[in-house]
């Protein structure tokens, strides 16, 4: 037996259509934070010569070449750069951060179908390797927990609210002494933890 709720059904249909449109837009778009996370997934870590997080510096330099670059993302230009220069992700990232390599040329190369195919193949290889690394880490963690055990749950956590490093250290120490198992440190959106700790 079905019940026709009239206007409520139409409202639910419209909401579902709108949610589908928003979800499609979210899947087809990116953010600066997502691009940084993608580079970290590929193995880019550490700091640049100026002491800024390397993934941040690479994305910042890439986006400095034009406002339209964010929409296309950094993965394919980065992947074709790896293939062209025969470098590791970390080495290419350091070269981009220093200004020795500009991914603008690689962005132009992606217009050629054969180069784009090479970039897509390299990107798939890198992402596959990243997932294998994640799976291996998960397996190692599970094995370690089997050996050492895990604290009783639920875990007790605390949020560090102090904005400066010295105060945050004191607050963290007090929380740990009080029995906190986890600490949450809030970092403003768009900023990296190492930038916050300067």
C-alpha positions as CSV (number, residue, x, y, z in Angstrom):
1,X,0.0,0.0,0.0
2,X,1.5,3.3,-1.0
3,X,0.6,6.7,0.4
4,X,0.6,9.8,-1.7
5,X,1.8,12.7,0.5
6,X,1.3,15.2,-2.3
7,X,3.4,18.3,-1.7
8,X,5.7,16.5,0.7
9,X,6.5,13.9,-2.0
10,X,7.2,16.7,-4.5
11,X,9.4,18.4,-1.9
12,X,11.3,15.2,-1.2
13,X,11.8,14.7,-5.0
14,X,13.2,18.2,-5.4
15,X,15.5,17.8,-2.4
16,X,16.8,14.5,-3.9
17,X,17.4,16.2,-7.2
18,X,19.2,19.1,-5.5
19,X,21.3,16.8,-3.4
20,X,22.3,14.8,-6.5
21,X,23.4,18.0,-8.3
22,X,25.4,19.2,-5.3
23,X,27.1,15.8,-5.0
24,X,28.0,15.8,-8.7
25,X,29.5,19.3,-8.4
26,X,31.5,18.2,-5.3
27,X,32.9,15.2,-7.1
28,X,33.9,17.3,-10.1
29,X,35.5,20.1,-8.1
30,X,38.5,20.4,-5.8
31,X,40.0,22.7,-3.1
32,X,43.5,23.8,-2.2
33,X,43.3,21.5,0.8
34,X,42.4,18.5,-1.3
35,X,45.2,19.1,-3.7
36,X,47.7,19.3,-0.8
37,X,46.3,16.1,0.6
38,X,46.7,14.4,-2.8
39,X,50.3,15.3,-2.9
40,X,50.8,13.9,0.6
41,X,49.1,10.7,-0.6
42,X,51.7,10.5,-3.3
43,X,54.5,10.8,-0.8
44,X,55.3,14.5,-0.7
45,X,56.2,15.5,2.9
46,X,58.4,17.7,4.9
47,X,59.2,21.3,4.5
48,X,60.5,23.5,1.7
49,X,63.7,25.7,1.9
50,X,61.6,28.5,3.6
51,X,60.3,26.1,6.3
52,X,56.8,25.9,4.9
53,X,55.0,22.5,4.4
54,X,56.2,21.2,1.1
55,X,52.8,20.2,-0.2
56,X,51.5,23.6,0.6
57,X,54.4,25.3,-1.2
58,X,53.9,23.2,-4.3
59,X,50.2,23.8,-4.6
60,X,50.7,27.5,-3.9
61,X,53.4,27.8,-6.6
62,X,51.2,25.8,-9.1
63,X,48.2,28.0,-8.5
64,X,50.3,31.1,-8.8
65,X,50.4,30.4,-12.5
66,X,46.8,31.3,-13.0
67,X,43.4,31.2,-11.3
68,X,42.1,28.5,-13.7
69,X,44.7,25.9,-12.6
70,X,42.8,24.8,-9.5
71,X,39.8,23.5,-11.5
72,X,42.1,21.0,-13.3
73,X,43.8,19.9,-10.2
74,X,47.5,19.2,-9.8
75,X,47.6,15.4,-10.1
76,X,48.0,15.1,-13.9
77,X,50.5,17.9,-14.4
78,X,52.5,16.5,-11.4
79,X,52.3,13.0,-12.9
80,X,53.5,14.1,-16.4
81,X,56.3,16.1,-14.6
82,X,57.4,12.9,-12.9
83,X,57.5,11.0,-16.2
84,X,59.2,13.9,-18.1
85,X,61.9,14.6,-15.5
86,X,62.3,11.0,-14.2
87,X,62.2,12.1,-10.6
88,X,60.6,10.9,-7.4
89,X,57.5,12.8,-6.1
90,X,59.5,14.3,-3.3
91,X,62.3,15.5,-5.6
92,X,59.9,17.0,-8.1
93,X,58.0,18.7,-5.3
94,X,61.3,20.2,-4.0
95,X,62.1,21.4,-7.5
96,X,58.6,23.0,-7.9
97,X,58.8,24.7,-4.5
98,X,62.2,26.1,-5.4
99,X,61.0,27.5,-8.7
100,X,63.3,25.2,-10.8
101,X,60.2,23.5,-12.3
102,X,57.0,25.2,-13.3
103,X,54.1,22.8,-14.0
104,X,52.7,25.2,-16.5
105,X,54.6,23.4,-19.3
106,X,53.3,20.1,-18.1
107,X,49.7,21.5,-18.2
108,X,50.3,22.4,-21.8
109,X,51.7,18.9,-22.6
110,X,48.4,17.4,-21.3
111,X,46.6,18.7,-24.4
112,X,48.5,16.1,-26.4
113,X,46.5,12.8,-26.2
114,X,49.6,10.6,-25.9
115,X,51.1,12.7,-23.1
116,X,47.8,12.8,-21.3
117,X,47.7,8.9,-21.5
118,X,51.2,8.8,-20.0
119,X,50.1,11.2,-17.2
120,X,47.0,9.2,-16.5
121,X,48.9,5.9,-16.4
122,X,51.5,7.4,-14.0
123,X,48.8,8.9,-11.8
124,X,47.1,5.5,-11.6
125,X,50.4,3.9,-10.7
126,X,51.1,6.4,-7.9
127,X,47.6,6.2,-6.4
128,X,47.8,2.4,-6.6
129,X,51.1,2.5,-4.7
130,X,49.7,4.9,-2.2
131,X,46.8,2.5,-1.5
132,X,49.2,-0.4,-1.2
133,X,51.2,1.6,1.4
134,X,48.0,2.4,3.3
135,X,47.0,-1.2,3.3
136,X,50.5,-2.3,4.5
137,X,50.4,0.3,7.3
138,X,46.9,-0.9,8.3
139,X,48.1,-4.5,8.4
140,X,51.2,-3.5,10.5
141,X,49.0,-1.5,12.9
142,X,46.6,-4.5,13.3
143,X,49.5,-6.8,14.0
144,X,51.0,-4.4,16.5
145,X,47.7,-4.0,18.3
146,X,47.5,-7.9,18.4
147,X,50.8,-7.9,20.2
148,X,50.6,-4.9,22.4
149,X,46.8,-4.6,22.9
150,X,44.8,-1.4,22.8
151,X,43.6,0.9,25.7
152,X,40.2,0.2,27.0
153,X,37.5,2.1,25.2
154,X,35.9,4.6,25.3
155,X,39.0,6.8,25.0
156,X,39.0,10.1,26.8
157,X,40.0,13.1,24.8
158,X,40.5,16.8,25.2
159,X,40.6,19.8,22.8
160,X,43.6,22.1,23.1
161,X,42.1,25.6,22.9
162,X,45.2,27.7,23.6
163,X,46.3,29.5,20.5
164,X,50.0,30.0,21.3
165,X,52.5,27.1,21.4
166,X,53.7,27.6,25.0
167,X,50.2,27.7,26.4
168,X,49.1,24.8,24.2
169,X,52.1,22.7,25.6
170,X,51.0,23.5,29.2
171,X,47.4,22.7,28.4
172,X,48.4,19.4,26.7
173,X,50.6,18.4,29.6
174,X,47.7,19.0,32.0
175,X,45.3,17.0,29.9
176,X,47.6,14.1,29.6
177,X,48.3,14.1,33.4
178,X,44.5,14.1,33.9
179,X,44.3,10.9,31.9
180,X,43.4,12.1,28.3
181,X,44.1,9.4,25.7
182,X,43.6,11.7,22.7
183,X,44.3,15.4,22.1
184,X,42.6,17.4,19.4
185,X,44.5,20.4,18.2
186,X,42.5,22.9,16.1
187,X,44.3,24.5,13.2
188,X,42.6,27.3,11.2
189,X,41.2,26.3,7.8
190,X,43.8,26.8,5.1
191,X,46.8,26.7,7.4
192,X,49.2,23.9,8.1
193,X,50.2,22.8,11.6
194,X,53.8,23.8,11.2
195,X,52.8,27.3,10.1
196,X,50.7,27.6,13.2
197,X,53.6,26.5,15.4
198,X,56.0,29.2,14.1
